[in-house]
Amino acid sequence: MKLLLKTLGVIVATLLVAQAVATPFVMDLTDPATYSGHWGGPSLVGVLALRIGAGVLAGMYLYGAAVRSYPRRHETGR
């Protein structure tokens, strides 16, 4: 069950990061009609903050998951 939740978390986080990367290129930033109904709208700043902000948080989760999955090397200095 724990593996299933981690896998679903990684999939959702990957999708959020992909959305954050693609948003500025897919959305017409000069036409308010294209983003006014989106999550975080009607302002462009709100839409970009929520979509890119969610992607940044998801990227931090993915980084933390990757760091925790690799074994640590303890160097004693000898």
C-alpha positions as CSV (number, residue, x, y, z in Angstrom):
1,M,0.0,0.0,0.0
2,K,2.9,2.3,0.8
3,L,4.5,1.7,-2.5
4,L,1.2,2.4,-4.3
5,L,0.9,5.7,-2.6
6,K,4.5,6.7,-3.4
7,T,4.0,5.7,-7.0
8,L,0.8,7.7,-7.3
9,G,2.5,10.7,-5.7
10,V,5.4,10.5,-8.2
11,I,3.0,10.3,-11.1
12,V,0.9,13.3,-9.9
13,A,4.0,15.3,-9.1
14,T,5.5,14.5,-12.6
15,L,2.3,15.7,-14.2
16,L,2.3,18.9,-12.2
17,V,5.9,19.7,-13.1
18,A,5.1,19.0,-16.8
19,Q,2.1,21.3,-16.6
20,A,4.2,24.1,-15.0
21,V,6.9,23.8,-17.7
22,A,4.3,23.8,-20.5
23,T,2.0,26.5,-19.2
24,P,3.9,29.6,-20.4
25,F,4.3,28.1,-23.9
26,V,0.8,26.7,-24.4
27,M,-1.2,29.6,-23.0
28,D,-1.6,32.8,-25.0
29,L,-0.3,35.3,-22.5
30,T,-1.5,38.4,-24.4
31,D,-5.2,37.3,-24.6
32,P,-7.0,37.4,-21.2
33,A,-9.9,35.3,-22.6
34,T,-7.6,32.2,-22.8
35,Y,-6.7,32.2,-19.1
36,S,-9.5,34.0,-17.3
37,G,-11.5,30.8,-16.6
38,H,-8.5,28.8,-15.5
39,W,-7.6,27.8,-12.0
40,G,-6.2,31.0,-10.4
41,G,-7.9,33.3,-12.9
42,P,-9.0,35.9,-14.0
43,S,-5.5,37.5,-13.6
44,L,-2.5,36.2,-15.5
45,V,-0.4,36.5,-12.3
46,G,-2.8,34.3,-10.4
47,V,-2.9,31.6,-13.1
48,L,0.9,31.5,-13.4
49,A,1.5,31.6,-9.7
50,L,-0.8,28.6,-9.0
51,R,0.2,26.5,-11.9
52,I,3.9,27.1,-11.7
53,G,3.8,27.2,-7.9
54,A,2.2,23.8,-7.8
55,G,4.9,22.6,-10.2
56,V,7.7,23.9,-8.0
57,L,6.3,22.2,-4.9
58,A,5.9,19.0,-6.9
59,G,9.5,19.3,-8.1
60,M,10.6,19.7,-4.5
61,Y,8.7,16.5,-3.6
62,L,10.3,14.6,-6.4
63,Y,13.7,15.8,-5.4
64,G,13.1,14.8,-1.8
65,A,11.8,11.4,-2.9
66,A,14.9,10.8,-5.1
67,V,17.3,11.8,-2.4
68,R,15.6,9.5,0.1
69,S,15.7,6.6,-2.2
70,Y,19.4,6.4,-2.7
71,P,21.6,5.0,0.2
72,R,23.8,7.5,1.9
73,R,27.6,7.1,1.9
74,H,29.1,7.8,5.2
75,E,32.7,8.8,5.0
76,T,34.8,8.5,8.1
77,G,37.8,10.3,6.8
78,R,40.1,7.4,7.3
